[in-house]
Every structure is written in structure tokens, then in C-alpha cells.
Amino acid sequence: MRITTGLSLLAVVLGFAISRVVAAEAQELANHSDPVARVALAMAVILLAAKLGGEVAIRLGQPSVLGELVVGIILGNLAVLGFSGLEWMKQDASLDMVARLGVLILLFEVGLESTVGQMLKVGFSALLVASLGVITPFFLGWGVGVWLLPQASTYLHLFLGATLCATSVGITARVLKDLGRSSSREARIILGAAVLDDVFGLVILAVVSGLIMAASGGSEMSYGSMGWIVVKATLFLVVSLAIGVWASPRLFSLASRLRSRGVLLACGLSFCLALSWLADAVGLASIVGAFAAGLILEDLHSRDFVGRGEHNLEELVSPIASFLVPVFFVLMGMRTDLRFFVQPGTAGLALALTGAAILGKQACSLGAIGKGIDRLSVGIGMVPRGEVGLIFANVGLTLMLNGQPVIDSATFSAVVVMVILTTMLAPPALQWSLNRSSRPRAGR
């Protein structure tokens, strides 16, 4: 009863905040107020909306990220009902920058949940699952683009394929943990393959982004340019991981001699942001650097700090992620224009992409080698695109070709619906699959 009352109170506060955003927007030019005030009020609306949406999603048995995305879609489509006071938030440069920082922190946090050592130990089966889980969805997504958007550029078709490659590690890991199956053979394969999926997907994203940027500069697509981008992305990941694994423990050991508070967090975030800049400097997406930084910084780096009573890096980053990351998800939802779905083709594109996303990950389950392995569960566990799929789609909004975004608003909306559907369907399907037989499986 108290929780329900709290949710109602939160909804009232959110409604009041929204009305204040409208008032602030209307009076901004008249009173010349501090520009940060409007952003602060918008952030208040976004954070309250994100937490309210996340709570509703959790109560419905869905991941909180889905609630944040859906509440963003609701806020972004209030103009259909004649309420246009929030439209400015969709393209506000300050909010967009906060969301971009949130993406870097999100990829950094995902990287922190895994390590280079874990990637090397996942085994051949996880590697095969990950490889099939990238190749098959990529070509299916490309095929959907060619089929339903024949008039669009080849680069859009390639980008649609890239958006289907990745798997949301966090969502699948949460489901497996809630079911008490994190130590099963299927779980080890799924989680190992999902991490590798993200690495392979980032390489593909780097290749497609590089080709688009080359085309926007007047260069023609060639196998040589594609090969160079693959080599560059691979070298960046390998070299940064190798040097980082060797050098970072020494740097953090020196940093531990500093006695001021917040040294570990400052060093960790600086490492993440520096690698993000370096990735961009060599022509890759900055999120590649943020993810690599998270992989490098293992618990070993926090040992000296934890030994003197401080929190480890993952615990320190979590509150910052809770502040910045919801801004990204809500804004991505707000930029999803439901009015496009009354146009011919958009709804069909969303459903076709969803079908390709599910079918592509089911195909990857064929790579699960071993007697008694539940391949259906492996395939279902790889289905949710979650935050990673949204990040890939957002990159498409930032890439320009002939003065236009590679992904237009209608296609972006279709991709967001694909992300929502795969994220919503996967948890109950995985629970059913893992529990459909009470007989213990081999190796458990």
C-alpha cells in the first residue's frame, strides 16, 4: 500500500515538473534566466520519469531499462494529444551531451562486469556461438533493409545489419541470476558469447561507421578500406587491452598512495574517458574505448583502495550511471515518433527486424557444442538487444551522409520497437525454456 501511494505521489510530482518545464520554456526568452535552470528542470523530469517507468517495468517482471525507454516514448509522443511542451527536449544540445556521456559510462560499466581473463576462458563453444550470433543477424538485418527499403542507400542496409549484432549482457545476466541458473553450462555459454558478441559487434559498428564517414568525404567503398577499418579496430582493441592490462595495475598502485578521497573513481573515469577519446582519434566510435577501459580495469585495480575501507570501482561508478544512463534511455524513447507507424512500411519494418533479430540469435545456438546442452535456451538468452541495440541505433543518428542522418526518424523508430520487443519477449521465454523440464541436465 505504501509503495502504491509512493508511486502515485511520484506521478503527481512528475506531472507538476512537466507543467513547470512548459512554463519555463514559455518564459525563457522573456526573462533571460540562467540557461542551466531549464536543463536542470528537464533533468528532474527525465529522472523522475525514468524511475517511475523502471518501477512499473519491474513490477511487470520486465527489466527497468524497458520501463525507462517506454516512459520516454510516452513523453515524446504527448504532442499527438496536443501537448507539445516537451518537444524541445528531443534536440536540446545540453541534454544530448549528458546522454552521450551516459552512453560512455554505460559501456564502461558493462565492461567492468567482465574481464579480459573471462573472455579468454569462455571456450570454443562460446566463441562459435558469438560468431554465429553476429554473422547471421547481420546478414538478416541487411536482407530486411534490401527487401523493405530498396530505395535506401547500401549504408543504411549495412547499418540495420549492425544494429542486430549485439546482445544485452546485463538483461540476460539478470534473468539467469533471478532464476538461480548463473552457474549452469548454458549460462556460461550465453554470458561468454554475449560479451564476445559486444566486442565483435563493436568491430562491425566501427567498420560500417568508417565506411559511412569515408563516403561522406567523397571516398568510394572498397574491400581495401573495409579491411583497413577491421585491422584498425582489431589493433585498437588488442593493443589497448594488452598495454592496459600491463600498465594499468602499476598506475593504479601509484594512485593508491594518494590519500585524498575519490582517487579511485577519478582515475577510473579518467581512464575510461581517455580511451574513449583515443578510439575517436583513430577513427572508431568512442564507445569502443569506453568498453575496452571497463574490460581492462579488473577488481585487482581496486584492491589497495578496498583494503583501506573504500568501495571498489564498480560500486563507485554505479551511482553515476544511475544518474546519467537513464537520460540516454528516456531521450531515445522520446525520439521515437509513433506517428511514423501510421505510414505504410514502418510497422512492417519493425516486425521484420524483430523477426530477423530473433531468428538470427536462434541460429547461433547451433554453435553450442556439448552433450546435454539446452540449445534452445542458449538461443533465447542471446535474443535481447536492450541498451546495446539502442546505442548502435543512436550512432546511426549521429552519422551523416549527403547532409542527412544515415538512419532517418522512421527507421530509428522501427529499430527502437525491435529493441523493445526483443527485450520484452526474452526474459519470460528464457524462464519458460529453462524450466520447461524438471529433469536435471548433464553437467549441472
PyMOL commands that set and color helices and strands:
alter all, ss='L'
color gray80, all
select helices_A, chain A and resi 2-31+35-59+64-76+78-81+87-91+93-112+116-121+123-148+154-163+169-178+185-216+223-255+263-281+286-296+299-307+313-334+338-342+346-367+375-381+386-398+409-435
alter helices_A, ss='H'
color red, helices_A
select strands_A, chain A and resi 400-401+404-405
alter strands_A, ss='S'
color yellow, strands_A
deselect
rebuild
show_as cartoon
